[in-house]
Amino acid sequence: MGPQTLFFNRNSFLPFLMMNEIQAAEKLQQFAVDKELPFRETALFGVKCPYCGKSDRIRTLEHPEELKDRFTAEEMKRYSALWMTVAPCGEFLGICKFCLNIIKLLENRRRAEAL
């Protein structure tokens, strides 16, 4: 069988899986800001933002599984695809509520790493 041409529906979320981690992080950041994520307001005190240095503004983003009932199916597909692009191995993700950058949370959410 020879090469096949792939056609994508403009509404398909498959292209999210093909973007690089930085592009996905930017889109995830915009999604989080637009949807006012995270819904939990618990700060991870002592975890320092690798971008701005604040240590009292880091919040854990909810895993897509935790948000099933909060968003439409389309929004969930988008959030899940972006999450899996940025954190494919099940890492925790967070957001600094000061500079709004998405970060990886390591060591059981005791340390933050820039993307």
C-alpha positions in Angstrom: 0.0 0.0 0.0 1.4 3.4 -1.0 1.5 6.7 0.9 -1.8 8.1 2.0 -2.9 11.7 2.2 -4.3 12.8 5.5 -7.2 15.3 5.6 -8.0 17.0 8.9 -11.3 18.5 9.8 -10.8 22.1 11.0 -12.6 21.2 14.2 -10.5 18.1 14.8 -8.2 18.2 17.8 -5.6 15.9 16.3 -3.4 18.8 15.3 -2.9 19.6 19.0 -1.1 16.3 19.3 1.3 17.3 16.5 2.4 20.6 18.0 5.6 21.0 20.1 5.6 21.3 23.8 6.1 25.1 23.9 3.2 25.7 21.5 1.0 23.4 23.6 2.1 25.1 26.8 1.1 28.5 25.3 -2.3 27.2 24.3 -2.8 25.4 27.7 -1.9 28.7 29.4 -4.5 30.5 27.4 -7.1 27.8 28.1 -6.3 28.0 31.9 -6.6 31.8 31.9 -9.8 31.8 29.8 -11.5 29.1 32.0 -10.0 30.5 35.3 -8.2 27.3 36.1 -7.3 25.9 38.5 -10.6 25.7 40.3 -8.7 24.8 43.5 -7.1 27.8 45.1 -4.6 25.9 47.3 -1.1 27.3 46.8 2.0 25.1 47.0 4.0 27.1 49.5 7.7 26.8 49.1 7.5 25.8 45.4 9.4 28.6 43.5 8.3 29.6 40.0 11.2 29.1 37.6 10.0 32.1 35.6 9.3 34.9 38.1 10.7 33.5 41.4 7.4 33.8 43.4 7.0 31.0 45.9 3.5 31.6 47.1 1.6 31.7 43.8 1.9 28.2 42.4 -1.3 26.2 42.0 -1.7 22.6 40.7 -3.7 22.4 37.5 -6.5 19.8 37.6 -5.8 16.7 35.6 -8.3 16.3 32.7 -10.0 13.4 34.4 -10.9 15.7 37.3 -12.7 18.2 35.1 -15.1 15.9 33.1 -18.2 17.5 34.4 -17.0 21.1 34.2 -16.5 21.5 30.4 -18.1 20.5 27.2 -16.9 17.3 25.4 -15.1 19.5 22.9 -13.3 21.6 25.6 -12.3 18.4 27.4 -10.8 17.0 24.2 -8.8 20.1 23.7 -7.6 20.3 27.3 -6.7 16.6 27.4 -4.8 16.9 24.1 -2.8 19.9 25.3 -2.2 18.3 28.7 -0.9 15.1 27.0 1.4 17.1 24.8 3.0 19.0 27.7 3.0 16.1 30.2 2.8 12.8 28.3 4.2 10.7 31.2 1.6 11.7 33.8 3.5 14.5 35.4 1.7 17.1 37.4 1.3 20.5 35.9 0.9 23.8 37.6 0.4 27.5 36.9 2.0 30.5 38.5 -0.9 32.8 39.3 1.5 35.8 39.3 3.2 35.4 35.8 0.6 32.9 34.5 3.3 30.5 33.1 2.6 26.7 33.0 5.2 24.7 34.8 5.9 21.0 35.5 5.7 20.0 39.1 8.3 17.5 40.2 9.2 15.5 43.4 5.6 15.1 44.4 4.8 18.8 43.7 7.7 20.1 45.9 9.7 21.6 43.0 8.7 23.4 39.8 10.5 23.2 36.4 10.2 25.4 33.4 8.9 23.9 30.2 
